[in-house]
Structure formats: C-alpha cells, structure tokens
Amino acid sequence: MSGSVIQEKVAKLLSRQNGKPVLRPIKPLALKNEVASRKLKKGEATCVTEMSLLLACWKQNNFNNSVCSKEVSVFYTCVEKAQNKAKEKQGTQGRLLPKEANTLLKRFPNLSSEI
C-alpha cells in the first residue's frame, strides 16, 4: 500500500459526513521517536520454602553452618535452578528493553510529518 493511498483514506475519514467529522485526532498522527522507560516486572519469589528451612535450622543450632549443611546445599541448588530457568525465559522473550529501543529510534527516526 503506497503512502498516497493511506493519505486518501485518512483524508476521507477526516472529511465531514452529515456535518460532523468522522475522525478527529487529538494528537498528531505520527509515531514518537522514543519509548516510555518502564521497569521490567520482576518474577515471583523462588526458593522461599528452602530459605525458611535453612533459617529455622540456623536458629535451632545457633547459626552453626556445619550442622545445617544439608539445608544450605538444598537452598543453593534451588537458587541455581531458578537462575537457569530465568536465563532461559529471558532469552526466548524476543523483546527489546526501552533503552535499546530508544537508541534504535534515535539512529533510525520516524517521519516527522503527519500522515
């Protein structure tokens, strides 16, 4: 679809039918050259039960690490699994961070004129 066809359609929508405009844009019909900076949502907490078991063991044994070695190892393996799972999930998302999108939009800006 060429640009002139799009402009004709927009002009038709903006024209008056029965005395009222069909479409009245509030903002200019052009994309901005920046994206809103939003923080990524953090995932839910992992390994909470293992951590609570470890803390309970430490409390019962006056924070002696040698007595609670089993709980420590279980907690660390859980943390490793959670980190690996997060890395796999992050790689498959395929989304750009807002900072990356802004640098690309600065390098390749949109047309500044309205359609």
Contacts in CASP RR format, 6 or more apart in sequence:
PFRMAT RR
TARGET T0000
AUTHOR 0000-0000-0000
METHOD contacts of the structure
MODEL  1
MSGSVIQEKVAKLLSRQNGKPVLRPIKPLALKNEVASRKLKKGEATCVTE
MSLLLACWKQNNFNNSVCSKEVSVFYTCVEKAQNKAKEKQGTQGRLLPKE
ANTLLKRFPNLSSEI
6 115 0 8 1.000
7 115 0 8 1.000
10 23 0 8 1.000
10 29 0 8 1.000
10 115 0 8 1.000
13 22 0 8 1.000
13 23 0 8 1.000
14 21 0 8 1.000
14 22 0 8 1.000
14 23 0 8 1.000
14 24 0 8 1.000
14 25 0 8 1.000
15 21 0 8 1.000
15 22 0 8 1.000
28 114 0 8 1.000
29 114 0 8 1.000
29 115 0 8 1.000
30 110 0 8 1.000
30 111 0 8 1.000
30 112 0 8 1.000
30 113 0 8 1.000
30 114 0 8 1.000
30 115 0 8 1.000
31 110 0 8 1.000
32 110 0 8 1.000
33 105 0 8 1.000
33 106 0 8 1.000
33 109 0 8 1.000
33 110 0 8 1.000
34 102 0 8 1.000
34 105 0 8 1.000
35 98 0 8 1.000
35 101 0 8 1.000
35 102 0 8 1.000
35 105 0 8 1.000
36 98 0 8 1.000
37 98 0 8 1.000
37 99 0 8 1.000
37 102 0 8 1.000
38 98 0 8 1.000
40 97 0 8 1.000
46 78 0 8 1.000
46 79 0 8 1.000
46 82 0 8 1.000
47 75 0 8 1.000
47 78 0 8 1.000
47 79 0 8 1.000
47 82 0 8 1.000
50 71 0 8 1.000
50 74 0 8 1.000
50 75 0 8 1.000
50 78 0 8 1.000
51 75 0 8 1.000
53 71 0 8 1.000
53 74 0 8 1.000
53 75 0 8 1.000
54 68 0 8 1.000
54 71 0 8 1.000
54 72 0 8 1.000
54 74 0 8 1.000
54 75 0 8 1.000
57 67 0 8 1.000
57 68 0 8 1.000
57 71 0 8 1.000
58 64 0 8 1.000
58 65 0 8 1.000
58 68 0 8 1.000
61 67 0 8 1.000
61 68 0 8 1.000
65 72 0 8 1.000
96 104 0 8 1.000
END
